[in-house]
Amino acid sequence: MSGQQTVDLSKVAIAEAALARVPARLARRYGLLPVALEGETLTVAQANPDDPIGVMELESRLGMRVRTVTASRPEAVARAIERYYAGAAGDETPTALAALERLVNRAIQIHCSDIHLDPEEGMGVARMRVDGMMRVVSEYPPAFMADLISAVKVAARLDISERRAPQDGQIVMDSLGESIAMRVAVIPTTHGEKVTLRILATAAVSEELDRLDALGMSEMHYGMMRAALEQAYGVILLSGPTGSGKTTTLYAALRHLREPGTQHILTIENPVEIPLKGVNQIQIDGERVSFAKALRSVLRHDPDIVMIGEIRDPETADIAVKSALTGHIVLATLHANTSVSVITRLLNLGVSRELAASTLRLVVAQRLVRRPCPHCVVREPATEAQCAEFGWNPAAPPQVARARGCAFCGQLGYAGRLGLYEMTPVDRALRDLVVADASEDSMADFAFEQRKLPTLAQDGADKVAAGLTTPEEVRRVTFVGEVDV
């Protein structure tokens, strides 16, 4: 009965229907974690695949076939059981607080970034954003949904009697020794209050973002980033839409910079999303303290490296580039669509061309794409249309991944994400173009036509050819191809 397949529980979408079939006491007694339910077959993960007793009892009690898989880390099974069955001593109906703990535990297990509690007509729905995409995880009767929202508001120290005005707060929970911080936002809707919980800090996320070379950068891009970080001074700017991984890249860069232990690093953020050991992080209140005011104060503390969460206004932009002139490495984000348009955006904020040219070291645009699920991915030769779209040789088409969907990925076909990058180092030739008032198109032609730097779309094509993502994902975030008008 024991299966030979090995799974990483941190990357498996645990099915609520599977959990509901197995009582907490049996899961704990035999060390079995329900993973998936397909028809009359229940899949469970176990630490010891050679112990059939628990599987036999489950088959007897449930009257269904039980298939086993082996956890890649044996200790993960016990931890996952405690997380998913938090608050359940036996088979009793969970309280609202226990349901909240279970939602949070599940969110951490599947690397969810946001939990949404949405009131709808006749029901309440819990959704989670995983790998940038929303999925429904639970439905609740209206009365229980109201209790669940009240439990959230109590934990966030919000006014539970106020139901007509938006409220914001924060929850810090301890889950098996791991501190979980969540930003809570409550807003009234036509069917009741909606709650969004943004997960800010976990040890799992901190571990996942530990290395700069684990973000999906190509060897060329990794070399560009390292070279820019190792400069004596200068500005490194990252751009991309909300949710494109800019903060992840910034934090990984800071971890890289702090390693020797000889640099004084200060950050200005709103909010501080992940605590970084060895880095002084400052959380500002956007209403009372602006990025510019905080940056001006920070520079009096003799930092070597300053990270600014976002450059939003001319004053912050001016102070940031001028601080680079005085010997600081400055990392920041700026809203733009391409790497070269970052330069244009900085100039539009009032920074002089001479100052921008002399301080900029690297401009980056990035997006996030999903990785195909390793349990159900299918690889097929690229079609002629795909070869034409992505610039591949149709006589020797690469094997491209196709997402199918299975029980381990929640039928989505994807598990995990990686970055697509477009990087433009600001060298002497590009600096001359900036000072000479060259257009954005001219700078783009220099970077991508003359220097042959890869665009976002080309980086995506390379990663599709390497089997790291799918054509659909690259098309979704980079708009590859022409649109007929």
Secondary structure, 3 states (H helix, E strand, C coil): CCCCCEECHHHCCCCHHHHHHCCHHHHHHHCEEEEEEECCEEEEEECCCCCCHHHHHHHHHHCCEEEEEEECCHHHHHHHHHHHCCCCCCCCCCCHHHHHHHHHHHHHHCCEEEEEEEEECCEEEEEEEECCEEEEEEEECHHHHHHHHHHHHHHCCCCCCCCCCCEEEEEEEEECCEEEEEEEEEEEECCEEEEEEEEEECHHHHHHCCCHHHCCCCHHHHHHHHHHHCCCCEEEEEECCCCCCHHHHHHHHHHHHHCCCCCCEEEEECCCCCCCCCCEEEECCCCCCCHHHHHHHHHHHCCCEEEECCCCCHHHHHHHHHHHHCCCEEEEECCCCCHHHHHHHHHHCCCCHHHHHHHEEEEEEEEEEEEECCCCCEEEECCHHHHHHHCCCCCCCCEEEECCCCHHHCCCCEEEEEEEEEEEECCHHHHHHHHCCCCHHHHHHHHHHHCCCCCHHHHHHHHHHCCCCCHHHHHHHHCCCCCCC
